[in-house]
Amino acid sequence: MKLRFGQIEEVLQCVHCIPKGERSQFRAKLRNLFRVGLDLPSGRVGRRANYDIADMLKLAFAAEILEIGLPPEKTAVMVEEAWSQISLQLFAIWRGMKDDRWERRFLVAWPAALTEPHHRFQVLSLEELQSRLASVVPARCARLLVIDPAAILSNILLAISTLEFDLAGFEAELDSVSAVILKYVDPKTGHMR
């Protein structure tokens, strides 16, 4: 399934409830991610780029980080450095959701990950997240980024259905990619096998 940037943009505008008057600003934010280093296909003069499901998910994840106010440069670095970890989680969660054998996992970036590029996201269950939050001294942890990959997937599926795009094709591609991913990630724990 190949997508055009405009289709991805339309889905993400729906996911983020972007009003019509703010869509050009949102489009500019997304396009700026390309300029500052988010690795996605870009069209050359006279040629349009095609995007796949992984590209859409990468841009969706970056849009989530932009929404908390991080600059595009930092967002691009964070997503690129952690994309293999993030994509494994997204596809494993999709497979687990379909097979009804998954535990909700969250991608968490502690303050060091927001300022130092070599820190990565942690994959935590709800119980692990609650335990970590209970042990954090509030004055020492002014920022915390928690992203729910299952919500990202659910919101994208809802937007695709609402916009009357090819939901069956999208799900089929998610199925084929996640089948490969499941060889490496346990959908119940979110950890590498």
MOZIQUI-V965850 format. One record per residue. RES is the residue in one letter. SS is DSSP state (2 for helix, 1 for strand, 0 for the rest). PSI is psi in radians with two decimals (none if undefined). D_CENTER is the distance of its C-alpha to the mean C-alpha in Angstrom with 2 decimals. Layout:
res=<RES	RES>
ss=<SS	SS>
psi=<PSI	PSI>
d_center=<D_CENTER	D_CENTER>
//
This chain:
res=<M	K	L	R	F	G	Q	I	E	E	V	L	Q	C	V	H	C	I	P	K	G	E	R	S	Q	F	R	A	K	L	R	N	L	F	R	V	G	L	D	L	P	S	G	R	V	G	R	R	A	N	Y	D	I	A	D	M	L	K	L	A	F	A	A	E	I	L	E	I	G	L	P	P	E	K	T	A	V	M	V	E	E	A	W	S	Q	I	S	L	Q	L	F	A	I	W	R	G	M	K	D	D	R	W	E	R	R	F	L	V	A	W	P	A	A	L	T	E	P	H	H	R	F	Q	V	L	S	L	E	E	L	Q	S	R	L	A	S	V	V	P	A	R	C	A	R	L	L	V	I	D	P	A	A	I	L	S	N	I	L	L	A	I	S	T	L	E	F	D	L	A	G	F	E	A	E	L	D	S	V	S	A	V	I	L	K	Y	V	D	P	K	T	G	H	M	R>
ss=<0	0	1	0	2	2	2	2	2	2	2	2	2	2	2	0	0	0	0	2	2	2	2	2	2	2	2	2	2	2	2	2	2	2	2	0	0	0	0	0	0	0	0	0	0	0	0	0	0	0	1	0	2	2	2	2	2	2	2	2	2	2	2	2	2	2	2	0	0	0	0	2	2	2	2	2	2	2	2	2	2	2	2	2	2	2	2	2	2	2	2	2	2	2	2	2	2	2	2	0	0	0	0	0	1	1	1	1	1	0	2	2	2	2	2	0	0	0	0	0	0	1	1	1	1	2	2	2	2	2	2	2	2	2	2	0	0	2	2	2	0	0	0	0	1	1	1	0	2	2	2	2	2	2	2	2	2	2	2	2	2	2	0	0	0	0	2	2	2	2	2	2	2	2	2	2	2	2	2	2	2	0	0	0	1	0	0	0	0	0	0	1	0>
psi=<2.08	2.43	2.67	2.75	-0.69	-0.62	-0.77	-0.77	-0.76	-0.73	-0.81	-0.57	-0.69	-0.79	-0.74	0.12	0.86	2.12	2.70	-0.68	-0.28	0.10	-0.62	-0.60	-0.73	-0.76	-0.77	-0.68	-0.78	-0.81	-0.58	-0.52	-0.61	-0.79	-0.53	0.10	0.03	2.14	1.69	2.75	2.49	2.48	2.46	2.94	2.19	-0.11	2.42	2.51	2.57	2.46	2.65	-3.06	-0.75	-0.67	-0.74	-0.76	-0.66	-0.79	-0.64	-0.74	-0.74	-0.68	-0.63	-0.75	-0.69	-0.62	-0.45	-0.06	0.11	2.54	2.68	-0.64	-0.82	-0.69	-0.84	-0.76	-0.82	-0.80	-0.79	-0.76	-0.51	0.12	-0.68	-0.72	-0.79	-0.83	-0.68	-0.76	-0.80	-0.82	-0.62	-0.69	-0.74	-0.84	-0.74	-0.66	-0.73	-0.65	0.00	0.68	1.10	2.70	2.37	2.21	2.61	2.56	2.13	2.29	2.08	2.97	-0.66	-0.60	-0.40	-0.28	-0.44	2.05	-0.45	-0.12	2.47	3.04	2.62	2.58	2.04	2.52	2.97	-0.72	-0.75	-0.70	-0.81	-0.71	-0.78	-0.73	-0.63	-0.46	-0.07	2.33	2.10	-0.68	-0.43	-0.23	1.37	-0.42	2.50	2.30	2.07	2.14	2.34	1.75	-0.58	-0.65	-0.67	-0.86	-0.79	-0.75	-0.66	-0.78	-0.71	-0.76	-0.75	-0.73	-0.77	-0.70	-0.03	0.67	-3.11	1.44	-0.70	-0.72	-0.70	-0.84	-0.67	-0.72	-0.69	-0.72	-0.82	-0.71	-0.76	-0.48	-0.67	-0.76	-0.66	-0.33	-0.39	-0.40	2.32	2.05	-0.38	-0.70	-0.37	0.11	2.74	2.51	none>
d_center=<18.41	18.19	16.66	17.87	16.05	17.82	16.44	12.76	13.93	15.83	13.10	10.92	14.32	15.01	11.87	12.69	16.41	17.44	21.25	23.07	24.64	21.46	19.71	21.23	19.97	16.36	16.94	18.47	15.57	13.23	16.15	16.88	13.73	15.53	18.71	17.59	16.13	12.65	13.80	13.58	16.75	18.81	21.91	25.27	28.21	29.38	26.44	23.20	20.08	18.58	14.91	13.74	11.11	9.27	9.61	8.34	5.00	5.15	6.63	4.73	2.43	6.12	7.65	6.92	8.62	11.15	12.06	13.56	15.70	14.86	16.38	14.63	16.38	15.06	11.44	11.90	13.73	11.41	8.44	11.27	13.08	10.62	8.77	11.31	10.84	7.08	7.65	10.81	9.56	7.39	10.55	12.96	11.92	12.34	15.65	16.71	16.20	18.32	20.89	21.03	21.04	18.07	17.85	15.15	13.26	11.41	9.74	12.35	13.35	17.07	19.02	19.84	16.25	16.22	19.49	19.89	17.63	18.65	17.32	14.21	12.04	14.10	13.42	15.75	17.27	18.34	21.78	20.78	18.80	21.87	24.18	22.51	22.49	26.13	27.11	25.64	28.31	27.11	28.76	27.01	23.43	23.01	19.23	16.56	12.80	11.66	8.29	8.85	6.55	9.62	9.68	6.47	8.22	11.50	11.05	10.12	13.10	15.22	14.71	15.56	18.52	19.63	19.64	21.52	19.50	19.96	18.21	20.28	19.32	15.57	16.20	18.63	16.34	13.75	16.96	18.30	15.41	14.86	18.66	18.67	15.93	18.02	20.77	19.03	17.08	18.81	16.81	19.12	18.56	15.28	17.50	18.75	21.95>
//
